[in-house]
Amino acid sequence: MPGRYCYRLKPVSYGSAVRRWDYYGAIGSHKNCGFCLILFPDPQDQCVRNQPYAVNLPHFMTWLRPWDDFASGVVKVITNDEASLSFIGAKL
Protein backbone atom coordinates (compact mmCIF):
# COMPACT_ATOMS: atom_id res chain seq x y z
CA MET A 1 0.00 0.00 0.00
CA PRO A 2 1.33 3.44 -0.75
CA GLY A 3 2.85 5.17 2.21
CA ARG A 4 6.02 6.43 3.81
CA TYR A 5 8.00 3.54 5.18
CA CYS A 6 11.33 5.26 5.82
CA TYR A 7 10.81 5.03 9.58
CA ARG A 8 10.81 1.21 9.28
CA LEU A 9 14.18 1.10 7.52
CA LYS A 10 17.39 1.05 9.49
CA PRO A 11 20.32 1.87 7.20
CA VAL A 12 23.79 1.19 8.55
CA SER A 13 26.78 3.50 8.44
CA TYR A 14 29.34 3.35 5.66
CA GLY A 15 31.91 1.83 8.01
CA SER A 16 29.52 -0.91 9.07
CA ALA A 17 28.64 -1.68 5.44
CA VAL A 18 32.32 -1.94 4.47
CA ARG A 19 32.95 -4.21 7.48
CA ARG A 20 30.18 -6.54 6.28
CA TRP A 21 31.54 -6.47 2.71
CA ASP A 22 35.04 -7.37 3.92
CA TYR A 23 33.74 -10.19 6.13
CA TYR A 24 31.08 -11.82 3.91
CA GLY A 25 32.44 -10.91 0.48
CA ALA A 26 30.55 -9.29 -2.36
CA ILE A 27 26.78 -9.29 -1.98
CA GLY A 28 26.45 -11.00 -5.37
CA SER A 29 28.22 -14.08 -4.02
CA HIS A 30 25.08 -14.92 -2.00
CA LYS A 31 22.33 -15.96 -4.44
CA ASN A 32 18.78 -15.03 -3.45
CA CYS A 33 16.40 -17.52 -5.10
CA GLY A 34 13.14 -16.34 -3.57
CA PHE A 35 11.20 -13.37 -2.26
CA CYS A 36 13.08 -13.22 1.02
CA LEU A 37 15.60 -10.77 2.36
CA ILE A 38 19.14 -11.88 3.08
CA LEU A 39 20.45 -10.20 6.20
CA PHE A 40 24.14 -9.87 6.91
CA PRO A 41 24.76 -9.40 10.66
CA ASP A 42 27.58 -7.17 11.84
CA PRO A 43 30.66 -9.38 12.25
CA GLN A 44 31.66 -7.41 15.37
CA ASP A 45 28.40 -8.30 17.15
CA GLN A 46 29.22 -11.25 19.43
CA CYS A 47 25.53 -11.95 20.24
CA VAL A 48 24.57 -13.31 16.80
CA ARG A 49 25.90 -15.99 14.46
CA ASN A 50 28.09 -14.38 11.85
CA GLN A 51 26.41 -15.95 8.87
CA PRO A 52 23.92 -14.50 6.33
CA TYR A 53 20.35 -15.67 6.83
CA ALA A 54 17.07 -15.30 4.94
CA VAL A 55 13.97 -13.72 6.50
CA ASN A 56 10.49 -12.98 5.17
CA LEU A 57 9.72 -9.58 3.76
CA PRO A 58 8.02 -7.11 6.11
CA HIS A 59 4.22 -7.08 5.89
CA PHE A 60 4.08 -3.73 4.10
CA MET A 61 6.15 -5.22 1.25
CA THR A 62 4.03 -8.36 0.69
CA TRP A 63 0.76 -6.93 -0.62
CA LEU A 64 2.07 -7.14 -4.20
CA ARG A 65 2.77 -10.69 -5.34
CA PRO A 66 3.76 -12.30 -8.67
CA TRP A 67 0.88 -13.71 -10.73
CA ASP A 68 0.46 -17.44 -10.18
CA ASP A 69 -3.17 -18.23 -11.09
CA PHE A 70 -2.83 -19.26 -14.74
CA ALA A 71 -5.60 -21.89 -14.52
CA SER A 72 -8.41 -19.39 -13.77
CA GLY A 73 -8.77 -18.16 -17.36
CA VAL A 74 -8.07 -14.52 -16.53
CA VAL A 75 -4.68 -14.72 -18.26
CA LYS A 76 -4.16 -16.83 -21.36
CA VAL A 77 -0.64 -18.07 -22.02
CA ILE A 78 0.20 -18.77 -25.68
CA THR A 79 3.42 -20.65 -26.42
CA ASN A 80 3.71 -21.25 -30.17
CA ASP A 81 7.27 -20.18 -31.10
CA GLU A 82 6.89 -17.15 -28.86
CA ALA A 83 5.48 -16.65 -25.39
CA SER A 84 2.91 -13.96 -24.79
CA LEU A 85 0.42 -13.07 -22.09
CA SER A 86 -2.93 -11.50 -22.80
CA PHE A 87 -5.50 -10.16 -20.36
CA ILE A 88 -8.88 -11.76 -21.04
CA GLY A 89 -10.95 -10.13 -18.32
CA ALA A 90 -11.94 -10.32 -14.70
CA LYS A 91 -13.07 -13.66 -13.30
CA LEU A 92 -16.75 -13.53 -12.32
N, C-alpha and C positions, 0 to 999 in steps of 0.2 A: 504494500500500500504506500502511496506517496507520503513522504514525511521527511523530517530532519532527524537523521540517525547518528549524527556526529557525536552526540554525547555517549553513545554506546560503544564507540570505537576507542581503542586505547593504543595509539601509536607509540612506538618505542623511540628512544633517542638514536642518533646516528651511531654513536659509540656502541650501543647495545646491538644494533643491527649488524655492524661490522664484526662484533664478537661472535654473533650467531653464524655469520657467513664463514668466518675463519674456522669455527668449530665443526659445523655440519657440512660445509662445502656449498657449492652453488645450489640455489633453490631448484634449478632444473634437474638436478641429479635425483630428486625425490619425485617420482611420477605420481600424479593424482589421477586415479582412474574413475572417480565418482564425483558426486556433488557434496563432498565433505571438505572441510577446511583441514589443512595440515598445519599444526602449531609446532613451533620450534622453541622450546623452553630456553631460558637464559642459562648458558653453561656454568655461570658462576653461582647460580642458585642451588644450594646443597639440599633443598627440601623436595626436589622433584627429580625424576629420572631424566637424564640428559639424552633423550632420544625423541625424534619427531613422532607425533601421534595425530591420528585423524579424529575429528569431532564433527558432529552435525552442525549444519548452518543454524544461525540464530533464527528464531521464529519469524522476525520481520523480513527475512530473506527467503522464506520458503513458500510464499503465496503464489509465486510464478514457477510453474513446473514444465518440463518438456512434454510435448504431446505424446501420449502412449495408447490412445484408444482408437486404433485403426480398424477395428471390427465393427464399430457403431454405424458406419456409413456416412458420417459427417465429412470425412476426408477420404478421397479415393486415390489410391496409389497406383500409378500406371508404370510398369517396367517392361517396355518393349524397345530395346536399344538405348533408351534414355529414361531416367527416373524423373517423374514430376508429381507434384502434389496439387490437387485442385480442391477448393472449398465447395462442397455441394449445398450445404445449408444446415440450419440448426436442427438437431434431433428433437422430435416432438414426443 
